[in-house]
Amino acid sequence: MIFLTALPLFWIMISASRGGHWGAWMPSSISAFEGTCVSIPCRFDFPDELRPAVVHGVWYFNSPYPKNYPPVVFKSRTQVVHESFQGRSRLLGDLGLRNCTLLLSNVSPELGGKYYFRGDLGGYNQYTFSEHSVLDIINTPNIVVPPEVVAGTEVEVSCMVPDNCPELRPELSWLGHEGLGEPAVLGRLREDEGTWVQVSLLHFVPTREANGHRLGCQASFPNTTLQFEGYASLDVKYPPVIVEMNSSVEAIEGSHVSLLCGADSNPPPLLTWMRDGTVLREAVAESLLLELEEVTPAEDGVYACLAENAYGQDNRTVGLSVMYAPWKPTVNGTMVAVEGETVSILCSTQSNPDPILTIFKEKQILATVIYESELQLELQAVSPEDDGEYWCVAENQYGQRATAFNLSVEFAPVLLLESHCAAARDTVQCLCVVKSNPEPSVAFELPSRNVTVNESEREFVYSERSGLVLTSILTLRGQAQAPPRVICTARNLYGAKSLELPFQGAHRLMWAKIGPVGAVVAFAILIAIVCYITQTRRKKNVTESPSFSAGDSPPVLFSSDFRISGAPEKYESKEVSTLDSH
């Protein structure tokens, strides 16, 4: 806005120049609305000693040199002018008072250009002044907006129109200012070079919504149909606001994910996608897309979008949840325990969502949790029955994974009921069945012969292990009518157990083999045989009287008739006499 309270420099120079030099003063530029008029103020001077009786003058258009035959705008001597200016130009000033002010009426675009004044004092005293005025024919008011309009900061916008037509005075009004503020009319103001303008001001505090708003000013002339409008779009600067962004995103592992961030700001913001402080992508744009190909669980987390420009910044976050099947469970804990101890086993995994965790043993569920990543199994006072293979299974709707682990329970030997000696024909076979962990050492003791045989002597003992059960077999070959006592001893680092093996005779084995029906048949046969033998003896007693001599005796089974062997058929020739020599 221009405030003029003092006389313009133009008129000061006129006053100071009086003293006698060729010179002219006029505004370097002046403007007028098409169809109105314009008064070009002009003053000139010449040397005092000339003292002309009459002063004449000529206004030329676009050239100061008469020899170029420029169009004559006004000529005081002849009133002959160029056709373009006929009836449209006249002199307002008094040349005798050195005032050369020119008035142009009903101006049109073709009259826009340079105007030169030539003083004519008679004879050779003619002078074309180099000073000139450029006329601009306009059709729109001039709306002046500050170079920077910032949201939230008061701004002043002015509407300025030329007011250099003494016959027509413009009136100003604002268009599209509703909601912005009330205008204030300053009125007619003089500019530095002696021209006049009409000014109206509009004060308001812009918002971001006002950016791009089309603000207009209208100049109208009373009692005419002349009306001129001008518009300016407000360029309101404001900080970014993120207006578009994904809500929380769930994606299956291996799928494609797009994250969108859009911001409103002026000027456009620098958009940046970040995760854990690492810049993933950035660009100066209104929106920015972050593409994630074949997402993995490692990309699960919080993503931040930062929008910033010279006027501020904004940021928002979005959570990406990558859904995936459980990882193979890991098992941590005691895998070897002594009978009676408490065992704690931790099974853990990772998945999204959290899985159902279950610990099985032989298809029996021992512990389970729902939607947890860890499962703790505690076994109080473990026993040999707790020994064995376990499974930890993790599952959710995206898959299942399992891990097997073994718990080894260590305990002192236990001699099982299956341990015994049995006679069959001329063989006595002794079985020592031991349950133990770790594996025990087994020895067979024959107290009557002061002999001990252990499993390291493979020629006598055959051993076989199945799980926690060890079966050691001692075989005695020979007549089995008088089997020896056999004591089995099993020993490991947790203790020792001994058992005199019970004897199962051959007759017991026979009845066990033939079964109940066979026993009835055999009993009938036995009765028949007894009857036959009785009758036969009675007949023999009639014919002879049998008797044993003093030297006769019943058969006797000697110890040398026994043989000891291990694996069947392999060591049959080994005799117990060999053991006696040990």
Secondary structure by P-SEA (a helix, b strand, c coil): ccccccccaaaaaaaaacccccccccccbbbbcccbbbbbbbbbccccccccccccbbbbcccccccccccccccccccccccccccccccccccccccbbbbbcccccccbbbbbbbbbcccccbbbbcbbbbbbbbcbbbbbbcccccccbbbbbbbbbbcccccbbbbbbcccccccbbbbbbccccccccbbbbbbbbbbbbcccccccccbbbbbbccccbbbbbbbbbbbbbbbbbcccccbbbbcccbbbbbbbbbbccccccccccccccccccccccbbbbbbcccccccbbbbbbbbbccccccbbbbbbbbbbccccccccccccccccbbbbbbbbbbcccccbbbbbcccccccccccccbbbbbbcccccccbbbbbbbbbccccccbbbbbbbbbbcccccccccccccccbbbbbbbbbcccbbbbbbbbccccccccccccccbbbbbcccbbbbbbbbccccccccbbbbbbbcccbbbbbcbbbbcaaaaaaaaacaaaaaaaaaaaaaaaaaaaaaaaaaaacbbbbbcccccccccccccccccccccccccccccccccc
